[in-house]
Amino acid sequence: MAEENNQNAGSGNQAAGQQDKPQLQFALQRIYVKDISFEAPNSPAVFQQPFKPKVGLDLNTSSQQVGEGLYEVVVKVTAQVTHSEEGTTSFLAEIEQAGLFRIGGLEGAQLDHTLGAFCPNVLFPYARECIDNLVNRGGFPPLMLAPVNFEAIYAQKKKREAEQAQQQGAQTTQ
């Protein structure tokens, strides 16, 4: 009987410890376009030539806390298409696709990883569709962007930051 009471007391303490841990919370509150732009500076002349595109793509992410447990994450996609022969710009399409995420129970590296990799993975399909729609409305063939591995981009970013910190540490010790 005494052993039974000790076991129950132990599990009671364990349950109390679990209640002290913050609950993991993740919810997408809203997806929206923060900024959008399309330019076709050489139209209509660009439509009178064979279309041989050369695509330049720039991709950035950012995040900021906007309230208690509320974070805005932005995926910025810039696509510049030029004629491969002449180098003249056919079009420039740019979008800042944003989302509001309610996140709780994560701190430090876990929160940074969620904001830097997971949330952009949620937003990117919306940005892809928007860029494709802009390009079509501009009179050009669809620009179907390939999926992006934000996990790999995040890992590369962290590796660069670690290398820079290591270099700065080496410089200050000299």
C-alpha positions as MATLAB code, in Angstrom:
seq = 'MAEENNQNAGSGNQAAGQQDKPQLQFALQRIYVKDISFEAPNSPAVFQQPFKPKVGLDLNTSSQQVGEGLYEVVVKVTAQVTHSEEGTTSFLAEIEQAGLFRIGGLEGAQLDHTLGAFCPNVLFPYARECIDNLVNRGGFPPLMLAPVNFEAIYAQKKKREAEQAQQQGAQTTQ';
ca = [
       0.000    0.000    0.000;
       2.846    2.390    0.852;
       4.492    1.578   -2.484;
       1.219    2.279   -4.256;
       0.943    5.707   -2.587;
       4.522    6.564   -3.521;
       3.888    5.610   -7.143;
       0.744    7.717   -7.271;
       2.517   10.641   -5.636;
       5.288   10.359   -8.221;
       2.877   10.408  -11.110;
       1.080   13.377   -9.551;
       4.337   15.324   -9.444;
       5.042   14.327  -13.018;
       1.615   15.593  -14.132;
       2.180   18.860  -12.267;
       5.545   19.241  -14.044;
       3.878   18.783  -17.404;
       1.356   21.493  -16.582;
       4.226   23.920  -15.846;
       5.611   23.446  -19.367;
       4.236   26.000  -21.799;
       1.761   24.531  -24.250;
       2.956   24.388  -27.837;
       0.737   26.658  -29.889;
       0.907   27.276  -33.637;
      -1.885   28.869  -35.627;
      -1.982   30.683  -38.928;
      -4.016   33.843  -38.355;
      -3.931   35.444  -41.813;
      -2.170   35.309  -45.191;
      -1.915   38.539  -47.150;
       0.025   40.405  -49.834;
       2.090   43.143  -48.224;
       3.577   44.569  -51.440;
       3.203   43.722  -55.112;
       4.786   45.106  -58.259;
       4.937   44.303  -61.965;
       6.882   46.215  -64.601;
       7.259   45.569  -68.312;
       9.522   48.502  -69.247;
      10.147   47.446  -72.857;
       6.617   46.662  -73.922;
       5.160   46.536  -76.504;
       8.474   46.014  -78.370;
       9.247   42.936  -76.249;
       6.140   41.185  -77.653;
       7.353   41.593  -81.233;
      10.456   39.454  -80.702;
      10.822   35.719  -80.101;
      10.625   35.122  -76.365;
      13.896   33.590  -75.139;
      13.816   34.326  -71.433;
      16.639   34.349  -68.947;
      15.199   34.272  -65.425;
      16.865   35.876  -62.418;
      15.260   35.013  -59.108;
      15.880   36.595  -55.702;
      14.292   35.177  -52.569;
      14.369   36.620  -49.034;
      12.528   35.998  -45.796;
      12.083   38.126  -42.716;
      10.089   37.991  -39.518;
       9.183   40.248  -36.644;
       7.162   39.999  -33.482;
       4.076   42.201  -33.730;
       2.342   41.272  -30.494;
       2.378   38.836  -27.601;
       2.978   35.484  -29.302;
       2.102   36.985  -32.703;
       4.666   37.066  -35.510;
       4.635   38.430  -39.033;
       6.663   36.417  -41.542;
       7.355   37.812  -45.016;
       8.597   35.949  -48.092;
       9.870   38.362  -50.738;
      10.186   37.007  -54.278;
      11.677   39.053  -57.106;
      11.714   37.622  -60.623;
      13.497   39.535  -63.370;
      13.242   38.130  -66.854;
      15.473   39.416  -69.637;
      15.892   38.501  -73.293;
      18.851   36.177  -73.349;
      20.166   37.627  -76.626;
      19.920   41.358  -75.948;
      19.807   41.517  -72.184;
      16.820   43.879  -72.217;
      14.312   43.461  -69.414;
      11.118   41.724  -70.441;
       9.503   42.093  -67.026;
      10.143   42.451  -63.333;
       7.660   40.896  -60.907;
       7.961   41.300  -57.165;
       5.798   40.239  -54.263;
       6.019   40.335  -50.492;
       3.752   37.517  -49.338;
       3.114   37.772  -45.616;
       1.426   35.827  -42.879;
       0.501   36.337  -39.249;
       1.321   33.362  -37.061;
       0.382   32.830  -33.427;
       3.206   30.857  -31.846;
       3.530   29.887  -28.213;
       5.621   27.428  -26.254;
       8.700   27.839  -28.451;
      11.766   29.849  -27.578;
      15.267   30.492  -28.842;
      16.500   28.236  -31.624;
      13.165   26.422  -32.001;
      11.273   29.671  -32.493;
      13.954   30.977  -34.871;
      13.752   27.763  -36.926;
       9.947   27.932  -37.075;
      10.010   31.570  -38.239;
      12.920   31.041  -40.644;
      11.970   27.740  -42.273;
       8.537   26.380  -41.406;
       6.477   29.566  -41.841;
       8.099   30.491  -45.202;
       7.267   26.959  -46.428;
       3.614   27.709  -45.634;
       3.680   31.088  -47.446;
       5.694   30.255  -50.568;
       2.917   28.484  -52.545;
       0.824   31.658  -52.263;
       3.740   33.771  -53.503;
       4.309   31.360  -56.429;
       0.692   31.619  -57.485;
       0.700   35.400  -57.210;
       3.885   35.772  -59.312;
       2.439   33.419  -61.947;
      -0.797   35.411  -62.026;
       1.065   38.739  -62.361;
       3.165   37.449  -65.237;
       0.096   36.101  -67.058;
      -1.743   39.399  -66.647;
       1.314   41.145  -68.056;
       0.855   39.191  -71.300;
       3.771   36.784  -70.804;
       3.843   32.978  -70.640;
       3.437   31.502  -67.158;
       6.437   31.662  -64.839;
       6.102   28.493  -62.806;
       8.615   28.778  -60.002;
      10.022   25.538  -58.641;
       9.338   24.654  -55.014;
      11.909   26.018  -52.571;
      13.512   24.134  -49.687;
      13.455   26.729  -46.910;
      14.960   24.179  -44.504;
      18.133   24.138  -46.633;
      18.145   27.938  -46.978;
      17.775   28.284  -43.202;
      20.604   25.786  -42.593;
      22.890   27.708  -45.001;
      22.048   30.985  -43.268;
      22.885   29.540  -39.846;
      26.140   28.099  -41.200;
      27.153   31.509  -42.620;
      26.293   33.223  -39.328;
      28.391   30.693  -37.387;
      31.338   31.172  -39.771;
      31.098   34.959  -39.459;
      30.950   34.733  -35.670;
      33.968   32.434  -35.701;
      35.921   34.842  -37.940;
      35.021   37.810  -35.724;
      36.081   35.846  -32.676;
      39.402   35.020  -34.296;
      39.966   38.682  -35.219;
      39.285   39.949  -31.683;
      41.735   37.443  -30.142;
      44.578   38.593  -32.392;
];
